[in-house]
Amino acid sequence: MRKVLFMGLMVLATIHSLQAQKRNAEELVRKGITAARLGYKDDALAKFTEAINIDPTLPEAWYNRAVLYYESGNHPKALFDLDRAAQLNPRQANIFMQRGLVRHALDEDSLAIIDLEKAIRLDSTLREARLNLGLIYYEKQQYEKAYPHFDFLVRKNKEDGQSLYHRGLCLHFMGRFFDAIADFTQALEQNPDEPDIFLSRGVSKAAAGLYYAAIDDFNRAIELRPDYTEGYMNRGLARFNLYKFSEAEADYEQALQLNPLSSEALTGRGISRMAQGNTKEGCADLKEAAARGFAKAAEYLSKYCKD
């Protein structure tokens, strides 16, 4: 009887000890989160590691340490920790979302997509998971797959400027230029001083044949970012299409000053010069751009520069 009682006390003591260890580990995680938010990343990392050493079954410790590894660029270590966190808590959407980001950083997009889709299944309200899934599809130029995710977010929040902008980009590449213009206009209401949005709206306007309106947007983009190479190049193309060849040449010249290695700008300057009758210098530009391997320049060179 005493032996049984003694054994029971030992088990009880072990349970209390384990509970105390768990509380200590959880407290370390809380302190680590506070340290990380205050910018003390090394201290936070040490606390999460200590928590893992005390209680390796605590998914929060693995997850938060993984976030720090991810932010510092140590993606393999982040992936290891997130794998462990996912094993311990397979119902936590944030774990799969974060692992999806890590896998994307490791160029494992097919696995990243699986993780982000799982995160959305676990929590359909998780904006960052859906946004990043859309961004991965967008980067892969799979615009029809990216579009529904941005569209979902815009329908949930019509003031989500980031999602509006990326939905507009998808619409542009899907050939729906006027719908894209509408999205960019709405995105500008949220971010009125963002040159990238003005540039994108200008590109869609130019694609729709609205060259004067496009130039207005390119002007604004350049005002906001005077060293915006793409702004000058796109304005140059719009001016070229309006037969304003000398102005187009000036824009391409400015783009080349900002980026002397731009074969596209060199080609634009070349055809602008040729359109003004300056065949010698125009062909020289095309020849140089073609020598750099720019296919469009080689095409123009073959077509217009016979000598």
Stockholm file with secondary structure:
# STOCKHOLM 1.0

chainA/1-307         MRKVLFMGLMVLATIHSLQAQKRNAEELVRKGITAARLGYKDDALAKFTEAINIDPTLPEAWYNRAVLYYESGNHPKALFDLDRAAQLNPRQANIFMQRGLVRHALDEDSLAIIDLEKAIRLDSTLREARLNLGLIYYEKQQYEKAYPHFDFLVRKNKEDGQSLYHRGLCLHFMGRFFDAIADFTQALEQNPDEPDIFLSRGVSKAAAGLYYAAIDDFNRAIELRPDYTEGYMNRGLARFNLYKFSEAEADYEQALQLNPLSSEALTGRGISRMAQGNTKEGCADLKEAAARGFAKAAEYLSKYCKD
#=GR chainA/1-307 SS CHHHHHHHHHHHHHHHHHHHHHHHHHHHHHHHHHHHHTTCHHHHHHHHHHHHHHCTTCHHHHHHHHHHHHHTTCHHHHHHHHHHHHHHCTTCHHHHHHHHHHHHHTTCHHHHHHHHHHHHHHCTTCHHHHHHHHHHHHHTTCHHHHHHHHHHHHHHCTTCHHHHHHHHHHHHHTTCHHHHHHHHHHHHHHCTTCHHHHHHHHHHHHHTTCHHHHHHHHHHHHHHCTTCHHHHHHHHHHHHHTTCHHHHHHHHHHHHHHCTTCHHHHHHHHHHHHHTTCHHHHHHHHHHHHHTTCHHHHHHHHHHCCC
#=GC SS_cons         CHHHHHHHHHHHHHHHHHHHHHHHHHHHHHHHHHHHHTTCHHHHHHHHHHHHHHCTTCHHHHHHHHHHHHHTTCHHHHHHHHHHHHHHCTTCHHHHHHHHHHHHHTTCHHHHHHHHHHHHHHCTTCHHHHHHHHHHHHHTTCHHHHHHHHHHHHHHCTTCHHHHHHHHHHHHHTTCHHHHHHHHHHHHHHCTTCHHHHHHHHHHHHHTTCHHHHHHHHHHHHHHCTTCHHHHHHHHHHHHHTTCHHHHHHHHHHHHHHCTTCHHHHHHHHHHHHHTTCHHHHHHHHHHHHHTTCHHHHHHHHHHCCC
//
